[in-house]
């Protein structure tokens, strides 16, 4: 009986600890618009109309706040690798990151007809960190 009681106690503790799961690090309430999946564990997403950028590094189990952009409407997100990415949207905005989305810099395209400031960019395709196409109206 003396050996049996510690066994029950230890087994109960193992069961209790294995049943408690960690709380998610962040609950996202934004309407999400686009996601860029970098690998099986790492993805980046942003809130539509809020400019909030989130990331996961554990396959979507938990999400963390990555950056807060202007609350313009952004349409598409694209990354070449884990460091270099773009996001485009209204008012002719094309933003560029060199650090995986922690900071973003304005990177306006060369105007084709001088009207890009008021354009809404819907899509983009970058081949390299310096060469790409942006489409919109």
matplotlib code that plots the C-alpha trace (Angstrom):
import matplotlib.pyplot as plt

x = [0.0, 2.9, 4.3, 0.8, -0.1, 3.0, 2.3, -1.2, -0.1, 2.6, 0.3, -2.3, 0.2, 1.4, -2.3, -3.1, 0.0, -0.5, -4.2, -3.4, -2.5, -1.0, -3.3, -3.0, -0.6, -3.0, -6.7, -7.0, -10.3, -9.4, -10.9, -7.9, -7.3, -4.2, -1.7, 1.8, 3.0, 6.8, 7.2, 5.3, 5.6, 6.0, 3.2, 2.4, -1.1, -2.6, -5.9, -8.0, -8.5, -6.5, -3.0, -2.0, 0.4, 0.6, 2.9, 3.0, 6.1, 4.5, 2.1, -0.7, -1.0, -0.1, 0.0, 1.9, 1.7, 4.4, 3.8, 1.2, 0.9, -1.3, -4.9, -5.2, -6.8, -4.1, -4.7, -1.8, 1.2, 4.2, 7.5, 10.5, 12.1, 11.8, 13.3, 12.1, 8.5, 6.0, 2.4, 0.3, -3.1, -5.0, -3.5, -0.8, 0.9, 3.6, 5.5, 8.7, 10.3, 13.8, 13.4, 10.6, 7.8, 8.9, 9.4, 8.0, 9.2, 7.3, 8.5, 6.3, 6.5, 7.6, 4.4, 3.3, 0.9, 1.4, -1.8, -0.4, -1.0, -4.7, -4.6, -5.7, -3.1, -4.7, -1.8, 2.0, 4.6, 8.2, 11.0, 13.8, 14.1, 14.5, 12.3, 8.6, 5.2, 2.3, -1.3, -4.3, -6.7]
y = [0.0, 2.4, 2.0, 2.2, 5.7, 7.6, 5.9, 7.2, 10.7, 10.9, 9.6, 12.2, 15.0, 13.9, 13.7, 17.2, 18.8, 17.0, 18.2, 21.9, 23.6, 27.1, 30.0, 31.5, 34.4, 36.6, 36.5, 38.2, 40.0, 41.8, 40.8, 39.1, 39.7, 38.0, 35.5, 34.7, 31.2, 31.2, 27.5, 24.9, 26.9, 30.5, 32.7, 36.4, 37.9, 41.4, 42.9, 44.5, 48.2, 48.1, 47.8, 45.4, 42.7, 39.3, 36.3, 32.7, 30.7, 27.5, 26.5, 28.8, 27.5, 31.0, 34.4, 37.5, 41.2, 42.0, 45.6, 48.4, 50.1, 53.0, 51.9, 52.1, 49.2, 46.8, 44.3, 41.9, 40.6, 38.9, 37.7, 36.5, 35.0, 35.4, 38.9, 40.6, 41.4, 43.9, 44.9, 47.1, 48.8, 52.0, 55.5, 54.0, 52.4, 49.9, 49.1, 47.1, 45.3, 44.1, 42.5, 40.0, 42.5, 44.2, 47.6, 48.8, 51.5, 53.3, 52.1, 53.7, 52.4, 54.5, 56.2, 55.1, 58.0, 60.2, 59.0, 56.3, 58.4, 57.8, 54.3, 51.2, 48.5, 45.0, 42.8, 42.5, 40.1, 40.5, 38.5, 39.9, 42.4, 45.2, 44.1, 43.6, 44.5, 46.2, 46.2, 48.3, 50.9]
z = [0.0, 0.7, -2.8, -4.4, -3.0, -4.3, -7.7, -7.8, -6.7, -9.4, -12.1, -11.1, -11.3, -14.8, -15.9, -14.6, -16.2, -19.5, -19.7, -19.2, -22.4, -22.7, -23.5, -27.0, -27.0, -29.0, -30.1, -33.5, -33.9, -37.2, -40.6, -42.2, -45.9, -47.1, -45.8, -46.9, -45.9, -45.7, -44.6, -42.7, -39.4, -40.4, -41.9, -41.9, -42.2, -41.9, -40.8, -43.5, -42.8, -39.6, -40.9, -38.2, -39.2, -37.3, -37.6, -36.5, -36.1, -34.9, -37.7, -36.5, -33.0, -31.7, -33.3, -32.3, -33.2, -35.7, -36.9, -37.0, -40.4, -41.3, -41.3, -45.1, -47.0, -48.0, -50.7, -51.2, -49.3, -50.9, -49.5, -51.5, -48.3, -44.6, -44.6, -47.9, -48.4, -49.9, -49.2, -51.5, -51.3, -51.6, -52.3, -54.4, -51.4, -51.8, -48.6, -48.3, -45.4, -45.0, -41.6, -41.9, -41.4, -38.2, -40.0, -43.3, -45.6, -48.4, -51.8, -54.4, -57.9, -60.8, -62.1, -65.5, -66.1, -63.1, -61.4, -59.1, -55.9, -56.0, -57.4, -55.6, -56.1, -56.1, -56.9, -57.4, -58.4, -57.5, -59.1, -57.0, -54.1, -56.7, -59.7, -59.7, -61.2, -59.4, -60.8, -59.9, -61.0]

ax = plt.figure().add_subplot(projection="3d")
ax.plot(x, y, z, "-o")
ax.set_aspect("equal")
plt.show()
